[in-house]
Amino acid sequence: MTDEPSHPELVLALARRLREVVLPELGSHAGRAIDPDRPGGAGGDLTFAIDATAEAALAEFVAEHAPWAAFYSEDRGLVAPGGGETHVLVVDPIDGTRPAMAGLESACVAIALAPLEGAVRMSDITCACVLEIKTGDWFLARRGEGVRSSRAISLSANTEIDTMFWAYGFRGRPARATTELLAELIDASSVTGGTFELGSQAFAMTRLATGQLDAVIEVGSRMIDEVPGMEQEFRRVGRGQILNNSPYDLAAPWLCLVEAGGVASDGWGRPLDDRLLLGAGHDFQISSICAANPKLHAQLVDAVDDGIGRLRALAS
């Protein structure tokens, strides 16, 4: 099956279906219960009751509307019931489970579609959708054709770190080391800029497309690769797991952001195109530096390099 015009619409329809089943549980304390049958998903994180509800709706929708597609999700990994599927849906049914359980805005459905051929990479993604669970607003990207959205697309032209509004991730990351790495950026932007921990990579990255944020930085995986002792620290905080962003966290917002005209790289400033799409664990996890424009992005890569240098010096 080729990338027919119906594929983006199907991805959007799936996102809306998942929102439909999750929305009544938004802010519900019952959704915080840990699923006893699946205390840890394929990505290593806990599976809450609200996640299990979304995963069941995902399997049902794909079986009914897209039997030609396998799916890869945070909790179940790769599911290909027929064995002859031609495409794969990479789905995070709730990116921002904890904001969803708290009833906050920063929880999204994130879905990307790619042909299921060989080693599937980020560059193989043909279309993607990020849909906000609380508001219903959506972003729908198709490779080479830009991004459509219910929100206005307007990337920031800001190139100054001092006035930067930006987000980063702390959950599952050792706070002292992460703060040290980002300390100069946090200090520089603390008066005339703004810093945010939003709990959802998809929500944060799509805020660049709307102009609400200038940048998003999450470089935990690079910390492990380059700083002695960091893997042990991440496992300590993650209760034995490494909880950095996996491809299913980045796939959909990555295409939405780059099709909107933003910049998204790995934690070293390199393109994400060749990163493998189907997998979890540290070998698949992706550091990322995202910015609304290339000039700001280059400064952030330098700042992260400096932060890694400080961490290495402290570890020696």
N, C-alpha and C positions, 0 to 999 in steps of 0.2 A: 504494500500500500504506500502510495506517495504522499507527500505533504499536501493534502487537499485543503481547499479553503475552509472546510468544516472543522479542521483540527483546532484552530484557536477557539472557535465557538464551543467545541466540546470541552476543552480545558476550562473555559470560563463556566460552563454549565456544571462541571464537576466541582469547581470551587464553590459555586453557589449552593450546591447540594450539601457539601460538607458544612458550610456556614449554617445552613438550615437546621441541621441536627445538633450543632454545637451551641448555637445562639441561646436556646432555652436554658442551657447549663452555665452560661456566662455568669461568673460571680457566685456560683452555687458552692457551698461548702461540701456538698455531697460529691462534687467532681474532684475533690482533693484526695479521695480515698485511693490508695494504691491498689492496682489490679493484682489480686493474689495469684492469678494464673500466669501473669507476665510482669513480675516485679521490675524487670529490666529489659528494654527493647534491644533491637539489633544495634542501635547506636550507643548502648551502654547506659542511657539515662533511664530514670524511673518511668514506668507506665502508669499514669493516673487513670481513674475511671473515665474522665472526660476524653482522654486519648483513645481508650478502648471503644468508646461510642463512635468517634470519628473514624477509626480504622474499620469498624464493621460497615459503616456507610460507604467507605471507599471501595471495599471489596464488592459490595452489592452493586454499586454504580458501574464499575468496570465490567463486571460480568454481564450486565444488562445492556450497556450502551457502547462498550468498546472491547469486545471479546478478542479483537486483534492485538490488544495491548497487554503486556505485563505491567506490573507496577512495583516500584521500590519505595518503601516507606521507612520512617524512622524506627517504628516498632517491629515490623515484620521482615525487613530486608527485601530481597527480590522474590516476588511471587509471580510465577508463570504457569498457571493451571493447565493450559492447553499444550504447552511445549513448542508451539509453532508461531508464537506471537512475533509480529514484525516491528513493533514499537514498544517503548517503555515510558510509562508515566512516573516521574520522580516526584514524590508527594511528601510534603510535611503537612499533615492535616491540621495541626495547630502549631504554628511557629510562634512561640510565646505562650506555652501552656500555663505558666505561672501568672502572667498578666491576665490570661483568660479566666483562670480560677478566681482572680481578684476582681474581675469585672472591669478591667482597664481596656483602653483603646488599642494598646500595642500588642495585639494578637492577630495573626493572619493565617489564612490558608495559602500555601505556596506550592505551585505545580509547574513542572517543566515536562516537555515531551521531546523525545529523541528516537531515531531509528535504533532498533535493537540489533546491531551488527558489530561483531568483534568487540574490541575494547572501547566502550562508549565513553566519549569525552565531553567536556563542557562545550566545545566547539560544535558538537553534533546536535545541540539543542535547536529545535526549529521554532518552537513557540513556548510561551510561559505566561503564567498569571499569578499575581499576588492580589488577594482579596482581604480587606479588613473585616474581621468578624463582627465587630460591634457596629460599624457604620454601614457596611455593605459596599463601600467604595472599592474600586478595582483598578488594576493596571494589567494590560494585556499586550504582550510584545510578540512580534513575529520577526525572525531574523532577517535583517536587511530592509525591513519595512517600517521601523520605528515602533513606538509604543502608543497605544490608545489608553485613555483613562477616564474615569468619571470625575477625576480631579484635574485641575489645570496643571500642565507640565511646564515648569519654569525653573531651570537650574540656576543656582546662585552664581554670580560672577565674582564673588569675594575671593581674594587671593591672600588675605592677611590672616595669619594665625591668631593674632591678638583679638580679632573680632569674630573668630570662627565659632559657629554653633556646630557641635559635633557629638557623636555617640561612641561608646565603647562597651565592651562586655566584661562583666566580672563574675557571673555565675559559673561556678566550677573552676575558676581560676584562682591561684594564690594571690590574695589581695595585696600583700606587701610588695611582692615582686612586680605585679602588674602596675601598681601605683608608681613604683620607682621608674619603670620603663616609660610611663606616660607623664611623669611628673612635670617636665618642662612644658609640655603642651597644656596640661591642666592649669599650671600657674599662669602661663601666658594668656590663656583665654578666660580666666576666672572673673575678670572685672567687666570687660566690654564684650566678651563672648558668652558662650554657655556650654556646659557639659551635661550629658544625659546618659543614663543606663536604662534602656527601654525594655530589655528582656526579649526582644525579637529582632533577629538580623534582617528578616524580610521587611519588617515595619521600618527599621532604621534606614536601610538602603533606599527604600522607596521615598523616604523623606527628602533625599537628595533630588529626586526627580521633581518633587513639588516645590523645591527651594526652601523648605522649612529647616533643613540642615545643610551644612557645607561639606561634612566629611563623616565617615564611619571607620573606626580602626579596631581590628580584633586580630592580634598577632600571637595568641597563645601557642600555636603550633610551632612558630619560629622560635619562641622562647625555649621550648623543649629541645629543638634541634641544635641550638647554639649555646645554651647556658648550662654548665655542669650542675647537676642536682635538680634541675627543673622537673624532669619526669616524675621523680619521687614526690615533689611538692604538689604537682597536679593530681597524682594518684591519691595523695593524702586528702586533699580538698574534695576530690571526686569520689571518695570512699572506695578506692580501688580502680576507678574508671578515669579515663582521660576524656574530658567533656568539651573539647574545642569544637568549632564548627565543622560539620561534615558537608559533603557535596549537596545533600538534600536541603541543607540550610541556605546554601548560596545559589543554587542553580537558577531558580525562578527570579529572585531579585537581581541577580547578576545580569541576565538578559534584559530585564526591564530597564535597569540603570544604563547599560551601555547603549541600548537602542534609544534611550532618551538623550544621549550625548554625554553622559558622565564617564568617569574613569574608575575602573575596578581592577586591581592587581592583587597578586599574592603579597605576603608580608615583606618581600624583598623588592617589590616594585615590578615584578615580571607579569606578563599576561597570564590569565587563567585558562586560556583556550585548551591547553593540552592536559589539564587535570582530569583524572579518571572520575567518572560520574557515579558509578555503582559500587559503593563500599562504605565502610565505617571503620572506626579505629584510627589510631594516630597516623598510620601509613596513608590514609585517604584524607585526613583532616586538612583544612585549608586555612592558613592565615590570610588576612585580607586588609588592604588599605584602599578605601574608596573615597573619591572626592568629586566635587561638582565640575572641576576643570583641571587641566594638566598642570598649570603653574602651582596651584595649591597642592596637588598630589605629589609633585616633586619635592616640595618642602616637607611634607609628611613622611615620605620615604627617608629623607635625611634625618628627621627627628627620631624615627623608629630605630635607624641605625645607631644613633647616639645613645638611645635608651638601652639597646642591647649591649653596647659597649660598657655602660655603667653597670649593668647586671653581671656581665662577665668579670669585671674588675672586683665587684663585691664577692663573687663566688670563688675568686682565686686566693 
